[in-house]
Amino acid sequence: DGVDSPVQLLLALAILDQFPEDCLETPAILRLLNEVCARRARDTLRQQTGGDENSVNAAARKLVSRMLSISKDSAPNVLAVDQPEPPREEVKSACSDDFTLDA
C-alpha cells in the first residue's frame, strides 16, 4: 500500500491547508486505529514466530480463538461440502450464551 506507518497519513494531513471535514470524524479515526492495531499485532506475531507466514496465520488464529474463548468443544462441526446446512432455528437452539471474553 506504500504506507510504512499509519502515522504517515496523519503527517500528510498535517501539511495540508484544507482537507475534507469527514477525514477526522469517528469512522475514519476508528479505521486508522484498526490499522494501527492490526499492524502492531502482525509485527508482534511475526517476531514471535520467526516471520513464516503460515506460522503467523496459525498464531493469529490461536490468539483470536483464545481471546474469544473458542475451543474445539465450543466450535461448530463442519459438514462436508455436499451436505446441506442445518436450518437456522436448529443452529440457534444449539448456541449457548454462556461465555466470557478473555482479556
Disulfide bonds with the S-S distance in Angstrom:
none
